[in-house]
């Protein structure tokens, strides 16, 4: 399941949570971890595409740093197990999008 029924879980969205349009408290859906992971993946993809539009070489460097730990091996068996690698990659991609130069990145392509 991607969402769970809020009423059974006792999950109430309080009145006013979304401004004047939410004048009454309602039982809302509870998102699953699976749905949150799908959203994270979609956001990561969009961030990568925005960064690649600005500096494709640097974006590829970031993508490769978070994927395979050894490019000579099959990625399905040699992935990065560092739990902070994805957070660091997101920060680096956001810096590329913002135009913040990185000391170890290739020069920005025109």
Secondary structure, 3 states (H helix, E strand, C coil): CCEECHHHHCCEECCCCCHHHCCCCEECCEECHHHHHHHHHHHHHHHHHHHHHHCHHHHHHHHHHHCECCCCCCCCCCECCCCCHHHHHHHHHHHHHHCCCCCCCCCCCC
